[in-house]
Amino acid sequence: MHPNPSTRNVVRLLLVAFTMLVLTANVSAEWNEKVLYSFQGGNDGLTPAGGVVFDKLGNLYGTTSAGGTVCPSPGCGIVFEVSPPNQKDGAWTESVIYAFKGVQGGLGDGFTPVGGLIIDQEGNLYGTTSLGGDGPCVLFGSPTGCGTVFKLAPPSQKGGKWTETILYNFQGGTDGYFSWGDLVLDSYGNLYGATQFGGGRGNICNLYFGGNCGTVFKLTPPTQKGGKWTEKILHSFAAGTDGANPNGYLALDGNGAVYGLTNAGGNQNCNYGSGQVGCGTAFKLNPPIKKGSSWTEAVIHRFGSTGSNDGGVPMAGVVLDVKGRLYGTTLNGGPQSGGIVFCLARPSTQSHSWRETILYGFNGKEGGFNPEGKVVLDGSGRLYGTTSVGHGGELRGSVFRLKPPQKNGGTWSVSYLHGFTGIPDGMFPAAAPIFDKAGPLYSTTQQGGTGACPGGCGTVFQVSP
C-alpha cells in the first residue's frame, strides 16, 4: 500500500522545487486505452499535476508540475494543449501554451502547479501554482513565494501567444499558501479553491517547515476592467476535531454553499502512520445570512480510525448529484484496507446528521486500490474514477466504473475498464477522468509513457468503449 500521498506528494513537489532552486494482471479490460501523448521530461513538461479539460473545439488542456523552458532543471512546470489529429488515424499533438517562470531573477511568476485547470465559456483557463508569486514564503533558505492563482487568455488569432495574468499572490500567515487542487467557478465569475497550509489556525499541519492548517478561499473579480481581484478567506482549518489540509476540488450547491474534503484532521484517534493527526473530514461552508457576516463551517463527516470499515485520508474533493448527495474517495481504510468510494446523504427531517454509505471498498486483488482522484458521474448515475495502484499489487493503477444497484439496498458493482501496464503505457493515475461528447474518458497519469524520466514522465490517455 502507498504511504500517505499527502506526505508523499508534498515531499516530491518540494524536492522538485528544491532541485530547481539549487540549480495487465487480473483486470477486466472492457474498454480500449490509447496513450494520446507521452511527456518527454524537458521543455514539453513532466509529471501531469491534474486531469484535463476540453475546449469547444475538442482540444485538451492541463498542467505539469515540472518541465518547461525558463527555469533550471527540472523546470517550473507548464500549461499544455493536446490537440486531436486532422485525420482519423493521425497522432494527437502537444503544444506548450505557457511555461512558468518562477521567482528566480525577480520574475515573480508562479511555479509547481499541484492541480489541473478549469475553463470558462470564453476559453479562458484558470489554475493555481503551489509556489511562486510575490509572497514572503521561504523554502530551504531560498525565497519561493507562497503560490498564485492565474488566468490564461487565448490568443486573438490562431497561432498567437496565450496571455497570463496573475489574479492573486498568496501571502502566507493568516492568508493561505501552497494552493492544492482545482479551482471551481460560480455563475458570477467568482473562483473558489483551497490551500494546504496557512490561515492562522492550527500549528501541526506542515510537518516540514511549520505552518497552519490551510484555508478555503474565494476570489471575486474586479468591478472595473483592469482592477484587482479580491480574496476572502471563507474558513481557516484548525485540526483537532476540525479538518486540516483541504484538497481543493470543491463543489458548490444552488444555495451558494461550498463542500469539500480535508486529508487530515477530524478524528484525533485516527493515524495511518504519516505523522498527521486525523484521517480527514468532509465539510460544508454556509454563506453569510447577512451581508458582511462570516461564513460558517459544519463538519459533516469525520473519517474513521485505523481498523474500522470507514475510509481515511481523502486526497481529492467531492461531486454533488441532483439530489444533493456527495460522492468521493479515500486513499486508505475501508473494509479491504485499500480505500473506498463513499456517498454522503443530506440530513433528513428526522436526523440532523449526514449519513455515509460505503459504495465500494478496494482491495487490490481485482484491479486497483488507493484512489487519489475524485469520481465523476454520468447521466445514469454511474461513477467513474482511477486508482493509483493496481494489477494485483504492482504499482501501475486502473480506471474503474461503479454501477448503482437496480434495487434499493443492493450492492454497487465494479468494472475495471483499464489496467495500466507501465512503460510505454501510463502508470500512477491520480486525477479524475472527464467525458467527451461521444463517451470516451480522458485523463492523465503521473508516470509512464515513452519519456526518458525514471519510470516515465507521464501521459495523457483516452479510454473508450
C-alpha positions as CSV (number, residue, x, y, z in Angstrom):
1,M,0.0,0.0,0.0
2,H,1.1,3.5,-0.7
3,P,2.3,5.8,2.1
4,N,0.0,8.7,2.7
5,P,0.3,10.8,-0.5
6,S,-0.4,13.9,1.5
7,T,3.1,13.4,2.7
8,R,4.4,11.7,-0.5
9,N,3.1,14.3,-2.9
10,V,4.3,17.3,-0.8
11,V,7.7,15.7,-0.4
12,R,8.0,15.0,-4.1
13,L,6.9,18.5,-5.1
14,L,9.1,20.3,-2.5
15,L,12.1,18.2,-3.7
16,V,11.2,19.3,-7.3
17,A,11.2,22.9,-6.1
18,F,14.5,22.4,-4.1
19,T,16.2,20.9,-7.1
20,M,15.2,23.9,-9.2
21,L,16.3,26.3,-6.6
22,V,19.8,24.9,-6.2
23,L,20.4,24.8,-9.8
24,T,-2.3,-6.5,-17.0
25,A,-3.0,-8.9,-14.4
26,N,-6.5,-10.0,-13.4
27,V,-8.2,-6.9,-14.7
28,S,-11.3,-7.0,-16.9
29,A,-10.2,-4.7,-19.8
30,E,-13.7,-3.9,-21.1
31,W,-12.6,-0.7,-22.9
32,N,-9.7,0.2,-25.2
33,E,-7.0,2.5,-23.9
34,K,-4.8,4.8,-26.0
35,V,-1.9,7.0,-24.9
36,L,-2.6,10.3,-26.7
37,Y,0.7,11.9,-25.6
38,S,3.8,10.8,-23.6
39,F,5.6,13.7,-21.9
40,Q,9.4,13.6,-22.6
41,G,10.5,15.4,-19.5
42,G,12.1,18.5,-21.0
43,N,10.6,21.6,-22.5
44,D,7.3,19.8,-23.0
45,G,6.8,19.1,-19.3
46,L,6.8,16.2,-16.9
47,T,4.5,14.8,-14.2
48,P,1.0,16.0,-15.0
49,A,-0.4,17.8,-12.0
50,G,-4.1,17.1,-12.5
51,G,-6.6,15.9,-15.1
52,V,-7.5,17.6,-18.4
53,V,-10.3,19.9,-19.6
54,F,-11.9,20.3,-23.1
55,D,-12.4,23.4,-25.1
56,K,-15.2,23.8,-27.7
57,L,-13.0,22.5,-30.5
58,G,-12.1,19.3,-28.7
59,N,-8.6,20.3,-27.6
60,L,-7.4,19.1,-24.1
61,Y,-5.6,21.4,-21.6
62,G,-3.7,20.6,-18.4
63,T,-0.6,21.3,-16.3
64,T,2.6,19.6,-15.4
65,S,4.3,20.3,-12.1
66,A,7.8,20.4,-13.7
67,G,9.4,20.9,-17.1
68,G,9.4,24.0,-19.3
69,T,11.9,26.3,-20.9
70,V,12.7,29.0,-18.4
71,C,13.7,27.6,-15.0
72,P,16.7,25.3,-14.4
73,S,16.1,21.6,-14.3
74,P,13.6,20.1,-13.5
75,G,11.7,23.3,-14.6
76,C,8.9,25.3,-13.1
77,G,6.0,23.5,-14.8
78,I,3.9,24.2,-17.9
79,V,0.3,24.5,-19.2
80,F,-0.1,22.3,-22.2
81,E,-2.6,21.8,-25.1
82,V,-3.1,18.4,-26.7
83,S,-5.0,18.6,-30.0
84,P,-6.8,15.9,-31.9
85,P,-5.5,14.7,-35.3
86,N,-6.9,16.1,-38.5
87,Q,-7.2,12.5,-39.8
88,K,-8.8,9.6,-38.0
89,D,-5.6,7.6,-37.7
90,G,-3.3,10.5,-37.1
91,A,-1.5,11.4,-33.9
92,W,-2.5,13.9,-31.2
93,T,-0.1,16.8,-30.9
94,E,1.1,18.6,-27.8
95,S,1.8,22.4,-27.6
96,V,3.2,24.2,-24.6
97,I,1.0,27.3,-24.3
98,Y,2.7,28.6,-21.2
99,A,5.9,27.8,-19.3
100,F,6.0,29.1,-15.7
101,K,9.0,31.4,-14.9
102,G,9.2,31.1,-11.2
103,V,10.7,33.7,-8.8
104,Q,14.4,33.5,-9.9
105,G,15.7,36.7,-11.2
106,G,12.9,38.6,-9.6
107,L,10.4,37.3,-12.2
108,G,7.7,36.8,-9.6
109,D,5.7,34.2,-11.7
110,G,4.2,31.1,-10.2
111,F,5.7,27.6,-10.4
112,T,5.0,24.0,-9.5
113,P,1.2,23.7,-10.1
114,V,-0.4,20.9,-8.0
115,G,-3.8,20.8,-9.7
116,G,-5.5,21.0,-13.1
117,L,-7.3,23.7,-14.9
118,I,-10.9,24.9,-15.4
119,I,-12.2,26.7,-18.5
120,D,-14.9,29.3,-18.9
121,Q,-17.2,30.0,-21.8
122,E,-14.7,32.3,-23.5
123,G,-12.0,29.7,-23.4
124,N,-10.0,31.3,-20.6
125,L,-8.1,28.9,-18.4
126,Y,-7.7,29.3,-14.6
127,G,-5.5,27.4,-12.2
128,T,-3.1,27.7,-9.3
129,T,0.6,27.2,-8.6
130,S,1.7,25.9,-5.2
131,L,4.8,28.2,-5.1
132,G,5.9,31.5,-6.8
133,G,4.4,35.0,-6.8
134,D,5.5,37.9,-4.6
135,G,4.6,36.3,-1.2
136,P,7.2,36.1,1.5
137,C,7.4,32.3,1.9
138,V,10.9,30.7,2.1
139,L,11.8,27.1,1.2
140,F,15.2,25.6,2.1
141,G,16.5,29.0,2.8
142,S,15.5,30.5,-0.6
143,P,12.6,32.7,-1.3
144,T,9.9,30.8,-3.2
145,G,6.7,32.9,-2.9
146,C,3.6,31.4,-1.4
147,G,1.8,30.4,-4.6
148,T,-0.5,32.1,-7.1
149,V,-3.9,32.0,-8.9
150,F,-3.5,32.6,-12.6
151,K,-5.6,33.1,-15.7
152,L,-4.5,32.3,-19.3
153,A,-6.4,34.1,-22.1
154,P,-6.4,32.5,-25.5
155,P,-4.8,34.4,-28.4
156,S,-7.0,36.6,-30.6
157,Q,-5.6,35.0,-33.7
158,K,-4.8,31.3,-34.3
159,G,-1.2,30.6,-33.6
160,G,-0.7,33.6,-31.3
161,K,0.5,33.6,-27.7
162,W,-1.7,33.0,-24.7
163,T,-1.6,35.8,-22.1
164,E,-1.0,35.0,-18.4
165,T,-2.4,37.2,-15.7
166,I,-1.7,36.6,-12.0
167,L,-5.0,37.2,-10.3
168,Y,-3.7,36.7,-6.8
169,N,-0.5,36.2,-4.9
170,F,-0.8,34.3,-1.6
171,Q,1.0,35.8,1.3
172,G,1.1,33.1,3.9
173,G,0.3,33.8,7.6
174,T,-3.4,34.4,8.0
175,D,-3.6,34.1,4.2
176,G,-3.2,30.7,2.7
177,Y,-0.2,29.2,0.9
178,F,0.6,26.1,-1.1
179,S,-2.6,26.0,-3.1
180,W,-3.8,22.5,-3.9
181,G,-6.2,21.0,-6.4
182,D,-8.5,22.5,-9.0
183,L,-10.5,25.7,-8.7
184,V,-14.2,26.0,-9.2
185,L,-16.1,28.9,-10.9
186,D,-19.5,30.1,-10.0
187,S,-22.1,31.7,-12.2
188,Y,-21.0,35.2,-11.1
189,G,-17.4,34.6,-12.1
190,N,-16.1,34.1,-8.6
191,L,-13.3,31.5,-8.1
192,Y,-13.1,29.1,-5.1
193,G,-10.1,27.0,-4.1
194,A,-8.1,25.7,-1.2
195,T,-4.6,26.0,0.3
196,Q,-2.9,23.2,2.2
197,F,-1.3,25.5,4.7
198,G,-1.7,29.0,6.1
199,G,-4.8,30.5,7.5
200,G,-3.5,31.3,11.0
201,R,-5.1,28.4,12.9
202,G,-3.6,25.1,14.0
203,N,0.2,24.6,14.3
204,I,0.9,21.0,13.4
205,C,-0.1,20.8,9.8
206,N,3.1,21.4,7.9
207,L,5.4,18.7,9.1
208,Y,8.4,20.0,7.2
209,F,8.6,23.8,7.8
210,G,5.9,24.5,10.4
211,G,2.6,26.2,9.5
212,N,-1.1,26.4,9.9
213,C,-3.7,24.0,8.6
214,G,-5.0,25.5,5.4
215,T,-7.8,27.6,4.0
216,V,-10.8,27.7,1.6
217,F,-10.7,31.0,-0.3
218,K,-12.9,32.9,-2.7
219,L,-11.6,35.3,-5.3
220,T,-14.0,38.0,-6.6
221,P,-13.4,39.6,-10.0
222,P,-13.0,43.4,-10.2
223,T,-16.0,45.6,-10.8
224,Q,-14.0,47.6,-13.4
225,K,-11.8,46.2,-16.2
226,G,-8.2,46.2,-15.1
227,G,-9.0,46.3,-11.4
228,K,-7.7,43.8,-8.8
229,W,-9.3,40.6,-7.8
230,T,-10.3,40.4,-4.1
231,E,-9.5,37.4,-1.9
232,K,-11.6,36.4,1.1
233,I,-10.8,33.5,3.4
234,L,-14.0,31.6,3.9
235,H,-12.6,29.2,6.5
236,S,-9.2,28.6,8.2
237,F,-8.8,25.0,9.4
238,A,-7.7,24.3,13.0
239,A,-7.0,20.5,13.0
240,G,-8.2,18.6,16.1
241,T,-11.9,17.9,15.5
242,D,-11.9,20.3,12.7
243,G,-10.3,19.3,9.4
244,A,-6.8,20.1,8.2
245,N,-5.1,20.4,4.8
246,P,-8.0,20.8,2.5
247,N,-7.7,19.3,-1.0
248,G,-9.4,21.8,-3.3
249,Y,-11.7,20.2,-6.0
250,L,-14.7,21.9,-4.2
251,A,-18.4,21.6,-5.1
252,L,-21.0,24.3,-5.0
253,D,-24.7,23.9,-4.5
254,G,-27.6,26.1,-5.7
255,N,-27.7,28.0,-2.4
256,G,-24.1,29.1,-2.6
257,A,-22.8,26.5,0.0
258,V,-19.3,25.1,-0.6
259,Y,-18.4,21.4,0.0
260,G,-15.0,19.7,0.2
261,L,-12.7,17.3,1.9
262,T,-9.6,17.6,4.0
263,N,-7.0,14.8,4.1
264,A,-6.2,15.2,7.8
265,G,-7.9,16.4,11.0
266,G,-11.2,15.3,12.3
267,N,-10.8,12.1,14.3
268,Q,-7.9,12.6,16.7
269,N,-7.6,8.8,17.3
270,C,-7.0,8.1,13.6
271,N,-3.5,8.0,12.1
272,Y,-2.3,6.0,9.2
273,G,1.4,6.3,10.1
274,S,2.0,9.6,8.3
275,G,2.6,11.6,11.5
276,Q,-0.5,13.6,10.8
277,V,-3.4,13.6,13.3
278,G,-6.8,12.6,12.0
279,C,-7.8,10.8,8.8
280,G,-9.7,13.7,7.2
281,T,-13.2,15.3,7.1
282,A,-16.0,16.2,4.8
283,F,-17.1,19.8,5.4
284,K,-19.8,22.3,4.3
285,L,-19.3,26.1,4.3
286,N,-22.5,28.0,4.5
287,P,-22.6,31.6,3.1
288,P,-23.4,34.5,5.4
289,I,-27.1,35.0,6.3
290,K,-26.5,38.8,6.4
291,K,-24.2,40.9,4.3
292,G,-20.9,41.4,6.0
293,S,-21.2,38.5,8.4
294,S,-18.9,35.4,8.3
295,W,-19.2,32.1,6.6
296,T,-19.9,29.2,8.9
297,E,-18.4,25.7,8.7
298,A,-20.0,22.4,9.5
299,V,-18.0,19.2,9.6
300,I,-20.5,16.7,8.1
301,H,-18.3,13.6,8.4
302,R,-15.1,12.6,10.2
303,F,-13.4,9.7,8.6
304,G,-12.8,6.7,10.9
305,S,-9.9,5.3,12.7
306,T,-7.4,2.6,11.7
307,G,-9.1,-0.8,11.7
308,S,-12.6,0.5,11.1
309,N,-14.5,-0.1,7.9
310,D,-14.6,3.6,7.2
311,G,-12.1,5.1,4.8
312,G,-9.4,7.6,5.6
313,V,-7.2,10.3,4.0
314,P,-9.3,11.6,1.1
315,M,-6.9,13.1,-1.5
316,A,-9.4,14.9,-3.8
317,G,-12.8,16.5,-3.5
318,V,-16.5,15.6,-3.9
319,V,-19.0,15.6,-6.7
320,L,-22.6,16.7,-6.0
321,D,-25.6,15.0,-7.6
322,V,-29.0,16.5,-8.4
323,K,-30.4,15.1,-5.1
324,G,-27.7,16.8,-3.0
325,R,-25.7,13.7,-2.3
326,L,-21.9,13.9,-2.2
327,Y,-19.6,11.3,-3.7
328,G,-15.9,10.9,-3.2
329,T,-12.9,8.6,-2.5
330,T,-10.4,8.0,0.3
331,L,-6.9,6.7,-0.2
332,N,-6.8,4.4,2.7
333,G,-9.1,2.4,5.0
334,G,-12.3,0.7,4.2
335,P,-13.4,-2.9,4.6
336,Q,-10.5,-4.1,2.4
337,S,-7.9,-1.5,3.5
338,G,-7.4,-0.2,0.0
339,G,-9.6,2.9,0.1
340,I,-13.2,3.4,-0.6
341,V,-15.8,5.2,-2.8
342,F,-18.4,6.8,-0.5
343,C,-21.7,8.6,-0.6
344,L,-22.8,11.2,1.9
345,A,-26.6,11.8,2.0
346,R,-28.1,15.0,3.3
347,P,-29.8,15.1,6.7
348,S,-33.5,14.1,6.7
349,T,-36.1,15.9,8.8
350,Q,-35.7,13.2,11.4
351,S,-31.9,13.5,11.6
352,H,-29.5,16.4,11.7
353,S,-26.6,14.2,10.7
354,W,-25.3,13.3,7.2
355,R,-25.3,9.6,6.5
356,E,-22.3,7.9,5.0
357,T,-22.6,4.8,2.8
358,I,-19.5,2.9,1.6
359,L,-20.3,2.1,-2.0
360,Y,-17.2,0.1,-2.7
361,G,-14.0,-0.9,-0.8
362,F,-10.8,-1.5,-2.8
363,N,-8.6,-4.5,-2.1
364,G,-6.0,-4.6,-4.9
365,K,-6.8,-8.1,-6.0
366,E,-9.5,-7.3,-8.5
367,G,-7.7,-4.5,-10.3
368,G,-6.9,-1.5,-8.1
369,F,-6.6,0.2,-4.8
370,N,-5.6,3.6,-3.3
371,P,-7.8,6.0,-5.3
372,E,-6.3,9.5,-5.2
373,G,-8.6,11.4,-7.6
374,K,-12.3,12.3,-7.3
375,V,-15.1,10.5,-9.1
376,V,-17.3,11.7,-11.9
377,L,-21.0,10.9,-12.6
378,D,-22.7,10.1,-15.8
379,G,-26.3,10.6,-16.7
380,S,-27.3,7.1,-15.5
381,G,-25.8,7.6,-12.0
382,R,-22.7,5.5,-12.7
383,L,-19.4,6.7,-11.1
384,Y,-16.0,6.7,-12.9
385,G,-12.6,7.2,-11.3
386,T,-9.0,6.0,-11.1
387,T,-6.9,4.1,-8.6
388,S,-3.2,4.9,-8.3
389,V,-2.2,1.3,-7.7
390,G,-3.4,-1.9,-9.3
391,H,-2.6,-5.1,-11.0
392,G,-2.5,-7.4,-8.0
393,G,-0.3,-5.0,-6.1
394,E,2.1,-3.8,-8.8
395,L,2.3,0.0,-8.8
396,R,0.5,0.8,-12.0
397,G,-3.2,1.8,-11.5
398,S,-6.6,1.4,-13.1
399,V,-9.7,3.1,-14.4
400,F,-12.9,1.9,-12.8
401,R,-16.7,2.2,-13.1
402,L,-19.2,1.7,-10.4
403,K,-22.8,0.9,-11.3
404,P,-25.6,1.6,-8.8
405,P,-27.8,-1.3,-7.7
406,Q,-31.1,-2.0,-9.5
407,K,-32.9,-2.2,-6.2
408,N,-32.7,-0.1,-3.0
409,G,-30.3,-1.7,-0.6
410,G,-28.4,-3.6,-3.3
411,T,-24.7,-3.7,-3.9
412,W,-22.8,-1.4,-6.3
413,S,-20.9,-3.4,-8.9
414,V,-17.4,-2.5,-10.1
415,S,-15.8,-2.9,-13.5
416,Y,-12.2,-2.2,-14.3
417,L,-12.1,-0.5,-17.7
418,H,-8.4,-0.5,-18.0
419,G,-5.4,-1.7,-16.0
420,F,-2.2,0.3,-16.7
421,T,0.8,-1.8,-17.6
422,G,3.6,0.6,-17.2
423,I,6.1,1.8,-19.8
424,P,5.2,2.6,-22.6
425,D,1.7,2.7,-21.1
426,G,1.0,5.1,-18.3
427,M,1.0,4.4,-14.6
428,F,0.0,6.1,-11.3
429,P,-3.2,7.9,-12.4
430,A,-4.2,10.4,-9.7
431,A,-6.8,12.6,-11.4
432,A,-10.5,12.2,-12.2
433,P,-11.4,11.3,-15.8
434,I,-13.6,13.5,-18.0
435,F,-16.1,12.6,-20.8
436,D,-16.2,13.9,-24.3
437,K,-19.5,14.1,-26.2
438,A,-19.1,10.6,-27.8
439,G,-18.5,8.8,-24.5
440,P,-14.7,8.1,-24.1
441,L,-12.9,9.1,-20.9
442,Y,-9.7,11.2,-20.8
443,S,-7.2,11.9,-18.1
444,T,-3.5,11.8,-17.1
445,T,-1.0,9.5,-15.4
446,Q,1.8,10.9,-13.3
447,Q,4.4,8.5,-14.7
448,G,4.8,6.0,-17.6
449,G,4.9,6.7,-21.3
450,T,7.9,6.9,-23.6
451,G,9.7,9.7,-21.9
452,A,13.3,9.3,-20.6
453,C,12.5,10.0,-16.9
454,P,13.0,7.1,-14.5
455,G,9.6,5.4,-14.6
456,G,8.5,7.6,-17.5
457,C,7.4,11.3,-17.5
458,G,3.6,10.9,-17.6
459,T,0.9,10.6,-20.2
460,V,-2.4,11.9,-21.4
461,F,-4.7,8.9,-22.2
462,Q,-8.1,8.0,-23.6
463,V,-10.2,5.0,-22.6
464,S,-13.1,4.2,-24.9
465,P,-15.9,1.6,-25.1
